[in-house]
Amino acid sequence: MSRLCIAVTGANNGVGFGACQRLLEQLSSEHQTDANPQFDIPVESKDVPDEPPQWSGLTLIMVCRNMQKAEAARGKLLSYLDRILEVRKAKGIVDEYGKNFRQNLVIEIEKCDFTSVKSVVDCARGMRTKYPYLNHLVLNAGAASFTAIDWFKLVIPLLLHPVISLTVASYIIQGIGERSEDGFGYIWQCNVFGPYIFYRELQPLLEAFHSRSDVDHHYPSRVLWTTSIEATHFYRPEDWQLVETNHSYEASKYQIDLVASQLEKQALRLEEQTNRPAKVRHVLIHPGCASTGIADNMLYPIMIYLMNLAFYFARFLGSPHHPKDPHIAGIAATHTLLTPIENLPNPQRHSRCLKFSEIDSEQKMLLQEKLTEVKWIRVIDPKDPPPPIKFGAETDIFGNPRVGVMRVKQWKEYEPESRALVERFEGLYKSLVSDHPEKFTPVPEGDFSPAADGPVVQKRRVWDHQDGYGSNARGSTYTSGYN
Ligand SMILES: NC(=O)c1ccc[n+]([C@@H]2O[C@H](COP(=O)([O-])OP(=O)(O)OC[C@H]3O[C@@H](n4cnc5c(N)ncnc54)[C@H](OP(=O)(O)O)[C@@H]3O)[C@@H](O)[C@H]2O)c1
C-alpha cells in the first residue's frame, strides 16, 4: 500500500508538536488506540474496518516558519519515537512493526509564513513538485495578539465560576488593528486566510491521493481546521479582516468554524449529488485548553506555572476541557485523522445521537455574559437543523484523553455569512494568486486545476472599488503589494 503523507502546520511547538508526537506513537504501533470509535453512533456502512490500513511508511511534513526551530523539533520527534521503541523492547515486546515504521519514516520540513501570501503559495507549490499526493493536512499554526490580562475581569468571575473563567479567557486584552506586511489584518491572515490559501493551493495534492488505485474509501483526505472553544461571533461581517475588533483571536476562530463548516457542507452536498465519496473532507478540531507558547509574550514564568496549576484545578473541579499537555491535546487531531471517516459523527446524519458536552448551558452563559460583558449565544432551538460540530480534546479527572464534540455556535444565524466568507476568500484568492502568476512560483507542469469538488463558488467576484469588496473596514485596499 502507499505511504501515508501528512502535513502539519505549526508543527515545531505546542499542540502541533503534540499532535506529531501522538501520530508517531500511534502509527508505530499495530494497535492505534486513538483511532478507536469515540462516539456511540449508528455506523452507516457495515464494512467499517476494525484494523487500520497497512501503510508502507509515513512522510510527516512539518510546515513551519522558522527552520531552526523546525530542525530542533524534528530531532526531538525522532528521539521521542526512538525512546518509545526502546521502552517496548525493554518490556520484551517483539516490535517488528515499530522497527519497520521507524525505517520507513521520513520527516520533512517546509518553510511557510502564513502572514505572507507569497510564502504560502511558494511553499504549497514547492510541495506540489516534491510530493505526489497528500493524505491529510492539519491546519494548526495560529497566533493571537494577546497583550495583557484585565485583572478586574478575571478575579471576580474566577472566584464565582472558576471552571468557566479558566476555560473562556475573555479577560485577555488583545491588540487592535495589527497588520501583516501584505497589508491584511495580521491575525486574520495568519489564522484564517493564510491557511485557506494553503489548502486551496494544496487541493490538487489532496485530490491526487483519491485518484490512486489503492485508495480506501474509509480514509478520504481530510483537512483539519484548528478552532477553539472560544470561537465566537465577536466580529462584525464588515470587519472581516478583524482589524477593528478587540477580540481578533476569537473572531478568527469563529471564521474558521464558519468557513470549514461551509466547505464540509459543500463536500457532502457534492457527495450526495454525484453519489461518489468526496475526495476531501473538512473537519473542525480544537485542543481544549493546553499549556503552549501562544500566550508566552504576556505571561511571566511564574504566571505560566500558576496557569498550569489552575488547569489541573479546573480538571479537578470536573472540567473535561483542560488537557493541559499538548501531547494529550493532540488527540483531537490523531483521532479525526486515523479513524475511518464513518466513525466521525456527521451532524446531518447523526444529530440525535450526539450529546453536546458543552459548558454553555443557557444559564451559565447568561451569567458569564453578565460578568464579563461577553456576548454569548442562546442555546439553539431544538427544532433548528443540527449545526455543524467540532471535535475537541477532552480528559477525565485523571487526564485520560478522549474526544468530545461541540456545536458551531449560532449556525442558523451565521450560515449565510459562512457562504459569503467562502465566496469572498475564493474571490480574493483568485484575484491575488491566479490573476498574478508572475508573482509566484509557476504551477508545476502536469498539475491539474482545481477539481470538481472544489469550493462551490456561485459567482466569481471581480475587483471593484465601488461595492467595497476587497476593501477593509477602514476603506483602504487590501492588495498592497499585489496590485
Ligand atoms: N493552547 C490552547 O489552549 C489553544 C486553545 C484553542 C486553540 N488553540 C489553537 O491551537 C493552534 C496551535 O496553538 P498552540 O497553542 O500550540 O500555540 P503555539 O505553541 O504558539 O504554536 C503555534 C504554532 O504556530 C506557528 N505560527 C504562528 N504564527 C505563524 C505564522 N505566521 N506562520 C507560520 N507558523 C506560525 C508557531 O510557529 P513559531 O514557533 O515559529 O512561533 C507555532 O509553531 C492554534 O491554531 C491555536 O489557535 C490553542
The ligand as an SDF file (V2000), in Angstrom:
LIG
                    3D

 48 52  0  0  0  0  0  0  0  0999 V2000
   -3.2180   26.3970   23.5140 N   0  0  0  0  0  0  0  0  0  0  0  0
   -4.5210   26.3960   23.6050 C   0  0  0  0  0  0  0  0  0  0  0  0
   -5.0920   26.2830   24.7050 O   0  0  0  0  0  0  0  0  0  0  0  0
   -5.3670   26.5040   22.3790 C   0  0  0  0  0  0  0  0  0  0  0  0
   -6.7490   26.5180   22.5340 C   0  0  0  0  0  0  0  0  0  0  0  0
   -7.5550   26.5810   21.4050 C   0  0  0  0  0  0  0  0  0  0  0  0
   -6.9730   26.6180   20.1500 C   0  0  0  0  0  0  0  0  0  0  0  0
   -5.6210   26.6210   20.0210 N   0  0  0  0  0  0  0  0  0  0  0  0
   -5.0750   26.6610   18.6670 C   0  0  0  0  0  0  0  0  0  0  0  0
   -4.1150   25.6330   18.5020 O   0  0  0  0  0  0  0  0  0  0  0  0
   -3.1980   26.0230   17.4750 C   0  0  0  0  0  0  0  0  0  0  0  0
   -1.7810   25.8290   17.9870 C   0  0  0  0  0  0  0  0  0  0  0  0
   -1.5360   26.7780   19.0060 O   0  0  0  0  0  0  0  0  0  0  0  0
   -0.6320   26.4860   20.2630 P   0  0  0  0  0  0  0  0  0  0  0  0
   -1.4530   26.7180   21.4510 O   0  0  0  0  0  0  0  0  0  0  0  0
    0.0730   25.2060   20.1070 O   0  0  0  0  0  0  0  0  0  0  0  0
    0.3700   27.7280   20.1660 O   0  0  0  0  0  0  0  0  0  0  0  0
    1.9430   27.8020   19.9390 P   0  0  0  0  0  0  0  0  0  0  0  0
    2.6510   26.9320   20.9060 O   0  0  0  0  0  0  0  0  0  0  0  0
    2.2750   29.2540   19.9330 O   0  0  0  0  0  0  0  0  0  0  0  0
    2.1250   27.1940   18.4840 O   0  0  0  0  0  0  0  0  0  0  0  0
    1.7030   27.9120   17.3610 C   0  0  0  0  0  0  0  0  0  0  0  0
    2.4270   27.3860   16.1470 C   0  0  0  0  0  0  0  0  0  0  0  0
    2.0060   28.1680   15.0310 O   0  0  0  0  0  0  0  0  0  0  0  0
    3.1680   28.7160   14.4120 C   0  0  0  0  0  0  0  0  0  0  0  0
    2.9010   30.0140   13.8180 N   0  0  0  0  0  0  0  0  0  0  0  0
    2.4800   31.1520   14.4320 C   0  0  0  0  0  0  0  0  0  0  0  0
    2.3950   32.1420   13.5350 N   0  0  0  0  0  0  0  0  0  0  0  0
    2.7740   31.6370   12.3460 C   0  0  0  0  0  0  0  0  0  0  0  0
    2.9270   32.1670   11.0380 C   0  0  0  0  0  0  0  0  0  0  0  0
    2.6780   33.4490   10.7710 N   0  0  0  0  0  0  0  0  0  0  0  0
    3.3390   31.3500   10.0540 N   0  0  0  0  0  0  0  0  0  0  0  0
    3.6280   30.0490   10.2920 C   0  0  0  0  0  0  0  0  0  0  0  0
    3.5170   29.4870   11.5050 N   0  0  0  0  0  0  0  0  0  0  0  0
    3.1050   30.2750   12.5160 C   0  0  0  0  0  0  0  0  0  0  0  0
    4.1870   28.8540   15.5330 C   0  0  0  0  0  0  0  0  0  0  0  0
    5.4880   28.9860   14.9890 O   0  0  0  0  0  0  0  0  0  0  0  0
    6.6840   29.6580   15.8480 P   0  0  0  0  0  0  0  0  0  0  0  0
    7.1100   28.6290   16.8590 O   0  0  0  0  0  0  0  0  0  0  0  0
    7.7200   29.9530   14.8390 O   0  0  0  0  0  0  0  0  0  0  0  0
    6.1070   30.8690   16.5000 O   0  0  0  0  0  0  0  0  0  0  0  0
    3.9490   27.5520   16.2660 C   0  0  0  0  0  0  0  0  0  0  0  0
    4.5810   26.5010   15.6120 O   0  0  0  0  0  0  0  0  0  0  0  0
   -3.5220   27.4680   17.1350 C   0  0  0  0  0  0  0  0  0  0  0  0
   -4.3090   27.4970   15.9590 O   0  0  0  0  0  0  0  0  0  0  0  0
   -4.3280   27.9360   18.3270 C   0  0  0  0  0  0  0  0  0  0  0  0
   -5.1990   28.9820   17.9960 O   0  0  0  0  0  0  0  0  0  0  0  0
   -4.7940   26.5620   21.1030 C   0  0  0  0  0  0  0  0  0  0  0  0
  1  2  1  0
  2  3  2  0
  2  4  1  0
  4  5  1  0
  4 48  2  0
  5  6  2  0
  6  7  1  0
  7  8  2  0
  8  9  1  0
  8 48  1  0
  9 10  1  0
  9 46  1  0
 10 11  1  0
 11 12  1  0
 11 44  1  0
 12 13  1  0
 13 14  1  0
 14 15  2  0
 14 16  1  0
 14 17  1  0
 17 18  1  0
 18 19  2  0
 18 20  1  0
 18 21  1  0
 21 22  1  0
 22 23  1  0
 23 24  1  0
 23 42  1  0
 24 25  1  0
 25 26  1  0
 25 36  1  0
 26 27  1  0
 26 35  1  0
 27 28  2  0
 28 29  1  0
 29 30  1  0
 29 35  2  0
 30 31  1  0
 30 32  2  0
 32 33  1  0
 33 34  2  0
 34 35  1  0
 36 37  1  0
 36 42  1  0
 37 38  1  0
 38 39  2  0
 38 40  1  0
 38 41  1  0
 42 43  1  0
 44 45  1  0
 44 46  1  0
 46 47  1  0
M  CHG  2   8   1  16  -1
M  END
$$$$
